[in-house]
Amino acid sequence: MIVLAVLRHDQRLADMAGGNNVSESTVRRWRDELIALLAAQAPCLDRALKRVAKQGGEVVLIDGTLIPTRRRTGKADRQNYSGEYRHHGLHFLAVTDEKGRLIWISAARPGRTHDITAARHDHILAHLRAAGLGALADLGFRGLDNDARDPVIVTGCRPRPA
């Protein structure tokens, strides 16, 4: 329960340790063990996409999101500041099936990470082509798939100025 409070409510390790008569390093170790356990249970992107294709799906939905966090002190936390949302946080990519059910979520990245950068880092395009699926995405992914003859990722287009 202590680790869940740390993860869910962004509680400081020292505060949770002191209130529960354990050391801060013990809470840190518990947190790291739980994160490793949860990560081991998460499906890999290629397996998740192949499962969608096997079930008859044709497209997936991709979007990036910022999970807000508290601002920590120091220069190291500046990378977690998102200029788009004007808030500190962690960036995640989420892939859902046609009905909006979550099938995969990326690892946490600094809040300043753009959607297209995260998609390139995770090789989303290659995984989609390997699974034979298409994707619908917002304007944050425009330019990721430049293959005009066989597009895999379909995004909207920006309106032209009048």
N, C-alpha and C positions, 0 to 999 in steps of 0.2 A: 504494500500500500504506500509505503514511503516513496518508492521509485515512481509509482504512478502519479503521486502528487508532484514530484519533481518534473516529470515529463508533461503532465497535463496542465499544471498551473505555473510552470516556469519558476518553481520555488528554488531558492538558493540552496546549494548542498549543505553549507554550514548551518543554515537555519533549520533544515530538516534533521540534520545530525544532532544538533544540540537539543532539540525538542524531543528526541527519541533515545537519548543516551547511547548513541553510537558515534564513531568517529566519521569525519567528513570523507576520509579515504574509503571507508566501508560503504558509504552511500554512493560514492563515485563508482566503486567496483560493482555494486549491485546494479546501478544504472547501466553501465557498460555491458554487463552480462545480459540484462534484459533486452537491450537494444540488439545485441548479437543474436539472441534467441528469436526475437521477432523477425529480424532480417533473414534468418535461415528459413523461416516459414514462408516468406514472401515468394511468389512465383517469379521466374525469370521472364523477361520480356518476350523472348522468342517462343517459349512454351505457352505463354498466355495468348499470344497472337495465333499460334497454331491451333490452340483449343477453340478460339473463336471461329477460325476458318473451318475446322472440322465440324462444328455445330451449324454450319451453313451461313455464317455471317459474312457480309461483304465489305462492310466499312466499320471503322472504329472512330471514336471522337477523341481528340487530343486537346489538352489545354494546360496552361501553366497557371500556378497560383502562388500567392505569397502568404505564408502563415506568419502572422505578426508575433514578434517576441519583444521582450523588454530590451532597451538599449543598455548594453554593458559599457563599462568605462574602458578607455584606452583606444589606441589607434587600430588595433586588430579588429574591432567591431565595425569599423567604417565600411567594410566590404558587405556587411549585412544590411546596409541602408539602401532601400529601393527608392530611386528618384521618381519612378512612375507613381508609386503609392504614397511617397513621402512618409515612410515608416520603416522601422527596422524589422527584419524577418528572415525567413528561410524560404527559398524558392523550390517548388516541386513541379514535376510534370505528371499529369494524370492521364491515363488511357482508359476509356470506358467502351463498353459495347454499344450497339445501336439503341439499346433501351436505357442507357445511362448507368449501368452497373459497373462499378470499378473493377478493372481486371489487372491493372498494374499501376504502380506509382514509383517514381524515380527516387533516388537518394536525395537527401537534402543538399542544397547548394546555397551559396551566399545570396542574400536578397537582391543584390545588384545584377544577378544573372538574368539575361533576356531569354525568352521562350525559345527562340531559334538557336541560340548558343547551347542551351541545355539539350535540345533535340539533336543537334549535331554531335554533342559529346556522347549521347546515348545511342547514336547510330540508328535513330528511329526509322529513317528512310530505308536503310538496308534491311532491317527486320521486317518492315511492312512488305517490301518486295519479295523477300524470302517466303513469307507466309501467304503471299498472293492476295493481300488485303489493300483496301484504300483507306484514306482517313479524311475526316472533315476537321478543319481547324479554323481558328480565328485569324485576324490580321497579323498577329504576333509571329506567325509562321510563314508569312509571305516571303517568297524567295528561297525557301528551303528546297523545294522541288522544282528545278528549272527545266525538266524534261517536258517539252510542250507536246510531244507525240504520245507519251504514255505517262501522264501525271498520276502520282500515287496520293499526294496530299493536295486537297482542294481547299482553298481559302477564299475569302471574299476579296473584293477589290475596293480600293479607296475611291471615293467620289472625286470626280474632277472638279477643280475650282471653276466657278461660273464666270 
